[in-house]
Amino acid sequence: MKYLSSLILSGVVAYTPLTLALDQENPVAYIPAQCYTNPVNEITGQVANPCYTCHTDSRRPNYIDDGEIQTLFSFTEAALVNNWKNYFKGFSTRASDISNQAILDYVRENNYFNQAGQNLIAKRILTHLAEYDSNNNGQWDGYIPDIYYQFDNEGFDRTPTHGYTGWRAFAYYPFPGGFMPTNGSTDDVIIRLPVAFQQDTNGKFDLEIYKTNLAIVEALIKEKDIPITATDEKRLEVDLDKDGTLGTAQIIRYDWAPREGGMMSYVGKAKVLLTSGKQHLAAGLYPVGTEFIHSVRYLDIDSQQRVQMAPRMKELRYARKTFWVNYFQHDRIAAKELKERHDFPDRIKQVIGSAEAGVRVPQGWVYQGFIEDQTGALRPQSYEEHVFCTGCHSGIGVITDTTFAFKRKLDSDQFQQGWYHWTQKSFTGVPEPRRESDGEYEYSFYLKHNPTGDEYRSNMEVKDKFFDFYGEPKPEAFAALHEDISELLLPSPARALELNKAYKALVEEQSYVKGRESMLVGEGVIHRQVELDQKTGIETPLQFH
């Protein structure tokens, strides 16, 4: 694969561009529709706060610290008019023409593989290369999906010949808000570390070494100890449990405080690269070459009337870390962001990339995606459709090295130590997580400040389930949620069908640059226009962590 060339100058990343944001329909597509939400119910005066989940005091090495954005619409002038027009028209009329059986038949079709087992995205790119070769060099310069979605009992993706692709699925707590299936989509996230992390010092694939390196990365991202199966430290020549001897380790001991002598190491060939300075390690950061696959899917309904992940993908998203950005450089990126907002409030953020190669963010990652065309087949996204990805994966306080899910991976006391795909086990029975700062239940805290369970004050099914007519919490509903997150995350079959139909109508229109969610948003909950630094109505910022 070929990617945009990059250069680090004085800790600030500069790029050789392929495409610039010149003639977009939405010149500020990096600001998502959620940011135009009116948190104030104009009838009751009740104030919701969906903003804190993204805009919050950050944790190193993310130095954005943007919690104050919860109280103000801090937009450039170009963003004062809301360009996400789909949220004002709805798709109910067109959706009503789709029958229940028709939408179920549609979402149950696999649009990633055909019946012959061919990768349909790869086939499309190779067949229509001239159409997608935006720099006219005769080749595809982006990512071609190479995952089979055939997972073993440790979450590893396997090839038709039972080999390893390097991809490994993990279960995680869905991020509160729009990414909860009750609001329209199921999704999965799969990680792959660079080839060297899968090999011994001789360059031979070694499953134990790969699993160990994945656990080390998990410890660094979560900044805590990670239990592992019994592992021979002598063979790996690394004291994984930090007990001072090379014996049998059953835990990856998190110990990264270089100034106090706390150091960690990868194992196998990755250790050799680390020692030679060709690879890097730090808390909160992934090694260069780390990849993620993220499929966004429709909602299916099984024979027991339980909502589950559908075979059909709405989108397939890809991310790869292309170069190292250290703590100092991350700090400079945050300072530059703050200075830009202060000194040049009218300046539109420049996003570098193309439809072919995806888009880059300053923290060293490239993001690329595929989305349904009018017939439901997955196609490469346009440049403007790609820009949409950068808002959440770059300049907000909650992210960890631009990502969300892996820090929220289920711990090792869960099924298969948290390494599994949602098709292998559903949300059912997974207990509710607690917040780090105060120990409150996380989803319950979210509902306390967002009774509808979404950013748009529109999911009445959730509100009616967890609150009574007077807005008081239903103790039995919250007690059930504490024991089983599916109580909140999964919609009723009727709502699932409605959400599917609304999105299918959007697919037929192909107007993603005007909004790409299931359009079941109430009237008056999204501003059509805001004033410069207009108050949101939220008085006191909340913290996500």
Phi, psi and omega in degrees: 000148176244142182231167177302141176288150183224156181215135177257118181241114177054037178081359178248131185280132174239153186230152166269110190282150167261318182218143174243158180281090184254305187238051178279150173295323175240099184292346179240047183297347178284350174266111186288162182300328181304330183287351176262005181298139171270107184290347187263124172284111188294342180273311184266341184082358180293138182250121173268167176216084175277350189288332189293339182292334179254314185262107188202170173296129188270169175245143179306148000270021174268117184249022184296314178046072187243032181301331182294342179296340177301333187262348185223147169275086186272069184256159167287166181300325181295342183258001183293328174268127183285116181271359179275076190289338182298335183286352182254354182244333180069169181228024187294323182295310180293321181296328182293343179278353181264126181282162178300316182292323180296318181288326177293318177300321182293311185289343180272358174279140177270114180257016175256316174243145171269181185294339178273002179083012180280141175286111189289330178291313179300317180298318181295315181298315182291326181287327184242040184303319182300327181288326186258354181279081189291336179259006173055041177258007176081011179211163177272121185262004180257196180273135170252118184306135184226031179254144184258347183057039174240097190257137178272189185281010171239009177086001181281137176282132184242145178281168177302337178263014176073018173279179181254132175273347185094341178286140178222124181280146174222148176269148186208162175280114179306142183294135182301134177115226188300334182273006170279133183307333179299345180254011168138332187218146164266161178204166175220160175224134181231138183249151171218126175272161180303159184305321182300331180284350180259002190239156171279183185295344178266003179084017179262138179301133182219110186296320180297319178296317180297314179299322179293316179296322176298320178292324177296315178297320177300317179297320181290322181285318180277342184055052176201167180293146180233116176295144178224166172291157183307124185230134181282108182289331180298318180296323183270344179059039176218133177277087187292322184267002174058037178265004176089358180225160174262098181230227177251118182262140174237013180205144168268111182277120177285121181205080180234097177210075189306324181291337177257009178089005179276114183228155175229170181214150167282179179234165179071213182296330178297326176295320178299316179294322179296315181297325181274359179082009180270354175221164187228159180213131175197152179298135178082003182233140176275153174293152177300136182099353177298140180233151172228141169245138183221110177262137177249125191231165174285175179258128177252167180229124183275183185293341178265013181063033175259135180282137183212178179290132178272154175296325185286133176266135167283317180215155167234119185249146184224143176220144177216133177277119189258338176204162186275135174234114185279181184300316180301317180292324174298320178297319178295321178299315179295319180295320178296319178300314180295317180295319179300315181296324183281311187277331184228067184297343181263358186279134176274137180294134179270123179247122186263134178160198180200168176297329184281315187257359183082191182237152181253150172242154187300337183283005172102014183246151169248137179239135182217153182208161177232144187218159183295137169273188186297334180268354181098357176280146181281132180232159173298142177286155174286169177302312182296322176296327176291323182303326177310325184291331191286335182300315181276335185257028179212287194258045177231158190284340189275340190288155175244107185050046177074001186245166181245311200284318190294327175296337181260013178303141176298146183285174187290350178275001178266176181309131179050034180057026179084001181261086177199162178264152183297340175286344178272332176200137183275183176294337190306128177090354177282123182288156182290135178285163177247152178288146181292319190286321187231358177078002178291153175295131190293308181292325178296320177298318179298314180296325178302324182257352178216079188302337179273354177072021176211176182280346191250012179053038190235349182272084183291336178298317177294315181300316181291333180285324187254351181223147179274186184302329182268005179083010179273142180298144174268108186305321183293325179291318179290325177297319178294321179296322179301329182266341188204107184291343179295341177302329177260317193292326187262132177279172172290159176304322181296316179292322179301316179297318181297317179296316178301315182295318180298319180288323178300322177296324177294319179300316181297330180275336179058042182250044184300331181290353176253006180135135186230033176251167173294116192275080175237057186256134181291162180288137173082008182263351177237129179291136172281334181201147176230163175269161179298123181057033175297141178288141180281336188105347175278123184271316186240117179297147175255161177250138182284319188287000000 
